[in-house]
Amino acid sequence: MNQTGNEKRFWSRERYLQIVALLFVLILCTVLVLHRDKVAELGMYGYVGVFLISLITCSSIVVPVPGWIIVATLGAILNPVLVGVVSGVGGTIGEMTGYLLGYGGRLAVDKAGTYSRMVEWMKRWGSVTIFILALIPNPLFDIAGAAAGLLRFPLWKFLLFGAAGRIPKHILFAYIGVWGLQFLPL
């Protein structure tokens, strides 16, 4: 079967990177759960780790990393509300990568239609768009961030409304970890 220039092979380099990232996250979560007593003893360092992990996973545009799994795992080990707040703030700051790409005008988007639609949403409902896309789990927030940067949407509003949406979502992820840990035979 011939492949045109626009088609992507399923087992591409990007797909391998996604699988490696997912395996890394799953292994890390398993180690964290198995050694949760030691992680909990770290106290404040645990929250700094939550912040850094969320910052890094949310700043990844090329290879999406499922950071919510780590947030859920650490929510089961540490205080879930603090985990949600700290990871929500870290994730919001991490999302600035998309904003900065759009701001610099050096963005290549695969689906121009989705990007164009996002630009229109940002023009009409900028703060609401950022808030809603930060609140619900979806892959569109990077595109919204790029559109916000392109339109020179104020950075302080991007961070404020991004955090306002992201923090409740991350608190929920942390509690999913608390509830899920109850079912593990450890």
C-alpha positions in Angstrom: 0.0 0.0 0.0 1.5 3.4 -1.0 1.6 6.1 1.5 0.9 9.7 0.5 2.8 12.6 2.0 -0.1 13.6 4.2 -0.7 10.2 5.7 1.2 9.1 8.8 2.2 5.6 9.6 0.8 4.3 12.9 4.2 3.0 14.1 6.0 6.3 13.5 8.8 7.7 15.7 6.1 9.9 17.3 4.0 6.9 18.2 7.1 5.2 19.8 7.8 8.3 21.8 4.2 8.3 23.0 4.4 4.7 24.1 7.7 5.2 25.9 6.3 8.2 27.7 3.2 6.3 28.7 5.3 3.3 29.9 7.6 5.7 31.9 4.6 7.3 33.6 3.1 3.9 34.5 6.4 2.6 35.9 6.9 5.8 37.8 3.4 5.6 39.3 3.9 2.0 40.2 7.1 2.8 42.0 5.5 5.8 43.8 2.5 3.7 45.0 4.8 0.8 46.2 6.9 3.3 48.1 4.2 5.7 49.1 5.3 5.8 52.7 8.7 7.1 51.7 7.2 9.6 49.3 4.8 10.9 52.0 7.8 11.4 54.3 9.3 13.8 51.9 6.7 16.3 52.9 7.3 19.6 51.1 9.7 18.0 48.6 6.7 15.9 47.5 4.8 19.0 46.5 7.8 20.5 44.7 8.0 17.3 42.8 4.3 17.5 42.0 4.8 21.1 40.7 7.8 20.1 38.6 6.2 17.0 37.2 3.0 18.9 36.2 5.1 21.7 34.7 7.1 19.3 32.6 4.2 17.1 31.4 2.1 20.1 30.5 4.9 21.8 28.6 5.2 18.9 26.3 3.6 19.7 23.0 5.3 17.2 20.6 4.9 14.1 22.8 1.8 14.3 25.0 2.6 12.9 28.5 -0.3 11.7 30.6 0.6 13.8 33.7 -2.9 13.2 35.2 -1.8 9.7 36.1 1.0 11.0 38.2 -1.3 13.6 39.8 -3.7 10.8 40.7 -0.9 8.7 42.1 0.6 11.5 44.2 -3.0 12.5 45.3 -3.3 9.1 46.8 0.0 9.6 48.7 0.0 13.3 49.7 -2.9 15.7 50.5 -5.1 15.6 47.4 -6.2 19.2 47.6 -2.7 20.5 47.8 -1.6 18.1 45.1 -4.4 19.5 42.9 -3.5 23.1 43.6 0.2 22.7 43.2 -0.1 20.6 40.0 -2.7 23.0 38.6 -0.4 25.9 39.0 2.6 24.0 37.6 0.5 22.8 34.7 -0.7 26.2 33.9 2.8 27.6 33.8 3.9 24.6 31.7 1.2 25.4 29.2 3.0 28.7 28.4 5.0 26.7 25.8 2.1 26.8 23.4 1.3 30.4 24.3 4.9 31.4 23.6 5.0 29.4 20.3 1.9 31.3 19.1 3.3 34.6 20.4 6.5 34.1 18.5 4.5 33.3 15.4 6.5 30.1 14.8 3.7 27.6 15.1 3.0 24.7 12.7 -0.4 23.2 13.3 -1.5 20.0 11.6 -5.2 20.8 11.4 -5.5 24.4 10.2 -9.3 24.2 10.5 -9.1 23.5 14.2 -6.5 26.2 14.7 -8.6 28.7 12.8 -11.7 27.9 14.8 -9.7 28.2 18.0 -8.4 31.7 16.9 -12.0 32.7 16.3 -13.1 31.4 19.7 -10.2 33.3 21.4 -11.2 36.5 19.6 -14.9 36.2 20.7 -14.6 34.6 24.1 -10.9 34.6 25.1 -11.1 34.2 28.9 -14.0 31.8 28.8 -12.3 29.7 26.1 -9.1 29.4 28.2 -11.1 28.6 31.4 -13.3 25.9 29.8 -10.5 24.2 27.9 -8.4 24.2 31.0 -11.3 22.7 33.1 -12.2 19.8 30.9 -9.7 17.1 29.9 -8.9 17.5 26.2 -6.0 17.9 23.8 -7.1 21.3 22.5 -5.6 23.5 25.3 -2.2 23.6 23.5 -4.0 25.0 20.4 -5.9 27.5 22.5 -2.6 28.6 24.1 -1.0 29.1 20.7 -4.0 31.1 19.5 -3.9 33.2 22.7 -0.2 33.9 22.1 -0.8 34.7 18.4 -3.6 37.2 19.4 -1.4 38.7 22.1 -4.0 37.7 24.7 -2.7 39.1 28.0 -0.4 36.6 29.7 -1.8 37.4 33.1 -5.3 36.5 31.9 -4.0 33.3 30.2 -2.4 32.2 33.5 -5.3 33.3 35.7 -8.1 31.7 33.7 -5.9 28.7 32.9 -5.2 28.1 36.6 -8.9 28.7 37.5 -9.9 25.9 35.2 -6.9 23.6 35.7 -6.8 23.6 39.6 -10.3 22.0 40.1 -9.5 19.4 37.4 -6.3 18.5 39.1 -7.9 18.3 42.5 -10.4 15.8 40.9 -7.5 13.8 39.4 -5.8 13.7 42.8 -9.1 12.4 44.4 -9.4 9.8 41.7 -6.0 8.5 43.0 -7.3 8.5 46.5 -10.4 6.6 45.6 -8.5 4.2 43.2 -5.9 3.3 45.8 -8.7 1.9 48.0 -9.2 -0.9 45.4 -5.5 -1.9 45.2 -4.6 -5.0 47.3 -1.4 -3.4 48.8 
